[in-house]
Structures are given as C-alpha cells and as structure tokens.
Amino acid sequence: MTISTPPTRLTLDELGEGLGRAATVLRANAAAAGLEAPVPTCPEWSVRDLVAHIGMVHRWAASQLRSTPVEDADALEREGLASPDLLGWFDDGATALLQAIVDAPDDLDAFVFLREAPAPKVFWTRRQCHETTIHAVDALAARLGRAPRPEETWISPAIALDGIDELLRGFVPRPKQGVSPEVATTVLVCPDDSDVAWLLDLAPDRPARTARIDRASERLPRGEHVLTGPPVGLYLRLWSRADPPTSEPADGFERWWRSTVTVTWR
C-alpha cells in the first residue's frame, strides 16, 4: 500500500530542533572556512554568497510565518552581502525565524508551495529545517574543501529520511523542476534499515509521480533503477551533496539525476 498520511513523521519540535542545530553548524563552518572560501558543492558560490542566501531565505520564511510576506527577497540578499557583519546578520535572521515559528498559531493560514505539504506552520518549519541542513552541508564542504562523507555530518537518520521524503514527494513532482527523461523509467529509493521507500515514475513531457511505500505492509515494487544505502548517504546523494559514485549503472543514473533535478528555493 502507499502511505498518504502523515505528510511528515517528525514533530514540530523535532523539525525545529533540526533547524536550530543546522543553523549552528552552518555558522560555525562558515566562520572556520572564511567568507571568501569557495563552496565545492555549490561551485558558483563563495561562503559569503552561501550565508547571504540562507539568511535571505530565513527572513523570507519568517515573513510567511508572520503573515507579512516579503515582496522583494532579492533585496534581503543584497542587504546580507552588504553587511559589515554577515555572520551576525545571519544569526539575527535565524533567531527571528525560530521565534516566528514559536509565535505562529497552529492553525496558521499561509502560503505553501510543495505537493504533499503539511499544515503551514509545520510546512515552513520542515522546509527551513532541510533548507538549512543542506546549506550547512555546503558550509562544511567549504571548510573541508570537498563534499563531506555521511559520517562527517551531524545529520540523524530521521532527519535524512524526512528530507528524502520532502524532496521526492514535494519537489520532484513539481512541473517547474523539469524532471523529464528521454524515455519512461522508474526509480526505487530504498534506504537501509528503514520501513519506508519511494517509487518514482518518470516519463517524458509530464510531471514525475512519487509513491511512498510502507515496507512493513507490502513487498517492494520493482524499479528500473534502485538506490540503496544508509539514509544520510542517500539524503546527500539525492540532494547532490555527495561525490558521485564511479561505478555503473549508478554513475550513469546519478549523472542524469544531477543534471536534471534542480531544486528552487521557493
């Protein structure tokens, strides 16, 4: 059977804790790497660009939670880039975001932009948890000078599984993501030691379809491509934050994935 609910298995508190920890890790690694250091996992960015971007996203998300949406998000990013204390500016934005989550009513009526989304307050906490976690991996990569290995990160399997779910069921089916192979194919994403898997149905000229599978109640379906491994490793691979494998057939598929699946922040 496919699972239709809940949209996330994590609680609001767990997502908020994940967001706060990722912000701390991002800040520490950005400071250690230096603002002019290159970001290997985002080759066009310096750490300065990275911090200004995530600080802008935090402020934009907080405005949604406060029901006072920011109209010009680019102006916020320019503000960060111009700040004489960029890391302090980042701290202010992260703190304001966490406070906006605390202050928002549980029945918040706000904009959301992903499929299979939870209620708005949980949606924004979840989205910023993973936005910040992935960009904290970028800051770690800047400090290391390479993509980090899963065991070098702080990410828990529970956060990783939730992030995979958000990516595959929320982002990938969006038409604007452009996931359209030349021929129809299916991809089974099957994390180790987990009771959940995902089957992606990809075809030319239509949005992708993703089913979340309960491994406890049904035999796994077949996929033409199968991705397995520990949850944190799969999270990094699917978000293109790990070095690609060099063996076939994984190499060919993941090269296609990296060149095809692009995630926009809103």
N, C-alpha and C positions, 0 to 999 in steps of 0.2 A: 504494500500500500504506500501511497505517497502521503507525506505529512503536510497538512495545510495550516496547522497552528501548533504552537505559537510562532510569531514571526522571529522571535529570538528566545533562546533558552536562558539567557543571562538576565539577572535582575537589574533594575535601575542602579542600585548601589554597586553591583559588580562592574557595570559599564562605567559608572562614574569613577570608581577606583582605578579601572584600567586607563581611563583618560588622564587622571591625575598622575599616575605613575609614568605614563608615556611622555607627558609634558616635562616631568622632572628629568627623565633620561635624555630627551631631546635637548634640553637646555644644557645639561652637563656635557654632553658630547659636542655640542656646538661650541661651547666655551673652550673645550680641550682642543678641538680641531683648529679653531680660529676662523673668523668670519670670512676670510678670503680663500680658505681651503676649497678645492674642488669637491664635488659630490659624485663619487663614482656611479652610484645608482640613478642619478639624475644628471647626465653628463653636461647639460647646458647650464647648470646652476652652480653657484658658489654657496657656501654655508649662509652668507648674507641673504642671498635670494631665497634660500630654503626657509630661514627664520622669518623673513618678511612675509612670505607666502602663508605659512601656517598661522602667523599672528593675525594676518588679514582674515583667514578663514575662521579663526576663533571669534573674532569680533563680528563677522557676518552671521555666524551661527548664534551667537548670544543675542543679536538683534532680532532674530527669528523667535527665539525663546521669550524675549521681552515684548513681542508683538509690535516692534518698532523697526521693521525691516530696513536695512541699509540699502540705498539705491545705487550708490557708486562704490562697489567693493574695490575697484582698482585704485581709488583714491586712498583707501586704507593701506593698501600695499605700498603705495608711494610714500605714505606717512612713515611706515616702518623703515623703508630704505633710507629715508632722510633723517631718521632719528639718531642723535648722537650717542644714545644708549640703547642699541637694538635689543639686547638681551633683557634689559629692564622693561622695554616696551612689550616684548614677548611675555614676560612674567605678568604684566598688568592685564594683557588680553586673556591669558589662561586663567588667571584668578577671576576675572569678570565672567568668563564662560562658566566656570564651576559654580559661581554664585547665581548666575542666571538659571542654571539647572535646578539649584536648591529652591529658588524663588518661584519657578514656574508652577502653575497649578497642574494637578494630574490630568485634568480634562482640557488641557491647553488646546486651543484651536489655532493651528499654524500650518504653514506651507510644508509639505514633504515632497520629495522628488524621485523616490525609488519605488519599484514594484515590491510587493510583499512587505510593505513597511509596517512597523508597529505604530502605536499611537504617537502623536507628535513629540511629546516630552521624551519618551523613550527613543524615538527615532533620532532626535538630534543628539542625545547623549551617546547612542550607539555609533552614529555616523562620525562624531568627533572623536570617540574612542579609537576607531580604526584609522581615521584620517591622521590623527596624532601618532598612533603607533607606527604606521607605515613611514611617516616622515621622521619619526625618531630613529627608525632603522636607517634612513638616509643619513641622519646626523652621525650615527655610529659608523656607517660606511665611510663618511668623511674623515673621522678620526682614525679608522683602521687603514684607509687608503684602498679599500676593496669592499665588495659585498660581504657582510658578516655571515658566518655559519650559524645554523639554528641554535646550537649550544652556546653561542656567544651572546645571544639575546636574552632578555628578561621575560619574553612572551610566554604565557601559560598555554597549555593545550586548549583550555576552554575559550580563551580569547581568540586563539587561532581558528578554532572550529567556527566560532561565531563570525569571524571576519571572512572566512571562506564562504559561509552561507550568504552574508550580505553581498559579497562580490558576485557570486554565481546566480543568486535569485533576484538580487536587486539591480546591480549594474549591468550584467551581461545581457539580459533580455531587453534593455533599453534600445530603441532603434538608433539613437544617436551614437551608441558605442561602436557601431559598424562591424559587428561580428558576423561576417558573411563569407564562408569558404566557397571555393570554386565548385565543389561537389558536396552533397549532403554527407554528414558524418555525425557520429555520436561520441561523446566523451564521458567516461565514468570516472569520477573523482572519489576515491575510496581511502580515507585516512586510516592508518593503523590504529588498532585499539580504540575504535570508536563505534558507536551504534548508529551512525548516520553516514550517508553517502549522497552523492548528487549525480544525476544523469543529465547531460547537456545534449540537446537535439539541435544541431546546426544545419542550416540549409541556405543556398543562395537566395538572395532577394526577399528575405523575411527575417524578422527578429528571432533571436535564439529563444529556445524554450528550455527551462530548467525544472526538473522534478527533484525534490528532496526525498530520499528513500530511508525508511525505517528498517535498518538491517536486522532488528530483533524479530520482525514480523513477516519478512519476505526475503526470498532468495534474491541476491543481487542481479539486476539485469545485465545484459552484455553491452559492452561499449567497444566501438572500433579502436578507440584509444583508451587506455586505462592509466590513470595517475594514482600511484600509491605512495605511502611513506608516512612518517610521523607528522602530526598536524601542523607543528610550527614550520617544518620544512616545506610542506605543501602551501601553507599561507604565504611564505616568502616567494615560492616559485610562481604561484598564480598571480601575485601582485608584482611579478618581475623584479623582485628584490634579492634574488639569489643568482649565483653564476649558473648559466645554463648547462645541463649535462652534455657530455661529449659523445654518448653512445646513441646509436639508432635503436628503436624508432623514436625514443623520447626526444632526441635532439631535433629531428625534423618537425615534430609536432610543436615543441615548445618554441622553436624559432618562429613558426607560424603564429602561435599564441601571442608572443611578444610583439610581433609586427602588426597584429590585427586588433587585439583587445586593448583599447586605450580608455582610461577612466578619466572623466572630467569631474571637477570638484563640486559641481552643482548641476 
